[in-house]
Amino acid sequence: VKNRRENRLFSVYFLADQRPPRTSRFWTTFLSQEVAFFEGMEKLSRKLGLAVVFMEIHKVKRGHYEARFTKLFDDASNTRENEVMLRCIHEMERLIREQPEYW
């Protein structure tokens, strides 16, 4: 928040296990099951008007990986409630369906 206020460049990465706290979680269907997700990414990106970039990692060969970045939103403050979460969840499902052996 301080970096945003001071107009500094910064990045925020969200990596989370699939066990969000009871007080801050978003429920939706993921791979045909009701699942809870952390809400932090949605809340922070919308509050600060951040761009949202999805990173996918693909295994090229043993010990070698390739990262691809796709911008999902230029300014999350212009999104509807839960739109950021649902788009990221959609991207995760797509990756799992493409390469289920890495899930």
C-alpha positions, 0 to 999 in steps of 0.5 A: 500500500505504501509503494502504491501511495508513493507511486513506486513500481512493485509486484505482489505474488500470491501463492497459497495452499488450498486451506484458507482461513474461515474468516476470509474465503470465497466459495465456488465450484472448482473441477466440479467440487465446491472449494474455498479460496483465499480472497486476498488477491481479489481484495488487494488487486481491486483496492489498489487498482492493480493489473492482474497477471496469471503465471503458468509454468510448463515442464519442458523436460526434466529440471527445465520449466517455462513460465508464461505470463498472461495479463488478465486485467489492466486495472482490477478496480474496474472489475465486478466483485469476484471477477478477478477470483473467477477468472484466475480459477478458470485459468487454473482449471484450464491448466489442470485439464491441459496437463492433469499429470502435474496437478 
